């Protein structure tokens, strides 16, 4: 397990130093910044991920429409189901 990361910069640094990542749970808001750059880096590495957010789904750009999204507070059973699919 790696993380958590409190900022986009910190998350990207973790991605640079970790060679094997099975999956990720990504908050859309990291330290006041949108985490889409992290999402793109995860996609580039073919790392499955889900969004966990307090935002409504209509706030998420269409580019990420296929990414599973869980609303906060996250239901851990729903999270486990999503992660087991990937």
SULDAZI-V522821 format. One record per residue. N is the residue number from 0. RES is the residue in three letters. SS is DSSP state (hx for helix, st for strand, lp for the rest). PSI is psi in whole degrees, -180 to 180 (999 if undefined). OMEGA is omega in whole degrees, 0 to 359 (NA if undefined). Layout:
BEGIN
N	RES	SS	PSI	OMEGA
N	RES	SS	PSI	OMEGA
END
This chain:
BEGIN
0	UNK	lp	136	174
1	UNK	lp	163	179
2	UNK	lp	-178	10
3	UNK	lp	166	176
4	UNK	lp	134	183
5	UNK	lp	-8	181
6	UNK	lp	163	177
7	UNK	hx	-43	180
8	UNK	hx	-45	179
9	UNK	hx	-41	179
10	UNK	hx	-42	179
11	UNK	hx	-37	176
12	UNK	hx	-41	177
13	UNK	hx	-41	179
14	UNK	hx	-34	179
15	UNK	hx	-32	185
16	UNK	hx	-21	180
17	UNK	lp	128	182
18	UNK	lp	-29	182
19	UNK	lp	118	177
20	UNK	lp	122	182
21	UNK	lp	-33	183
22	UNK	lp	171	183
23	UNK	st	149	170
24	UNK	st	118	189
25	UNK	st	120	173
26	UNK	st	138	180
27	UNK	lp	-31	179
28	UNK	st	110	177
29	UNK	st	107	178
30	UNK	lp	34	180
31	UNK	lp	-1	178
32	UNK	st	148	173
33	UNK	st	142	187
34	UNK	lp	21	184
35	UNK	hx	-28	176
36	UNK	hx	-37	176
37	UNK	hx	-43	178
38	UNK	hx	-43	179
39	UNK	hx	-40	179
40	UNK	hx	-39	177
41	UNK	hx	-44	178
42	UNK	hx	-43	181
43	UNK	hx	-30	178
44	UNK	lp	3	181
45	UNK	lp	37	176
46	UNK	lp	120	178
47	UNK	lp	143	179
48	UNK	st	161	175
49	UNK	st	151	172
50	UNK	st	140	170
51	UNK	st	119	189
52	UNK	st	160	172
53	UNK	lp	-6	180
54	UNK	lp	152	173
55	UNK	lp	153	183
56	UNK	hx	-26	180
57	UNK	hx	-13	176
58	UNK	hx	-11	183
59	UNK	lp	128	180
60	UNK	lp	150	180
61	UNK	hx	-27	179
62	UNK	hx	-28	184
63	UNK	hx	20	183
64	UNK	lp	-29	182
65	UNK	lp	-7	181
66	UNK	lp	126	177
67	UNK	lp	143	183
68	UNK	st	128	177
69	UNK	st	135	178
70	UNK	st	144	176
71	UNK	lp	146	354
72	UNK	lp	138	186
73	UNK	lp	130	174
74	UNK	lp	115	186
75	UNK	hx	-30	177
76	UNK	hx	-43	178
77	UNK	hx	-40	178
78	UNK	hx	-45	180
79	UNK	hx	-40	177
80	UNK	hx	-46	180
81	UNK	hx	-45	182
82	UNK	hx	-31	180
83	UNK	hx	-20	177
84	UNK	hx	-25	185
85	UNK	lp	999	NA
END
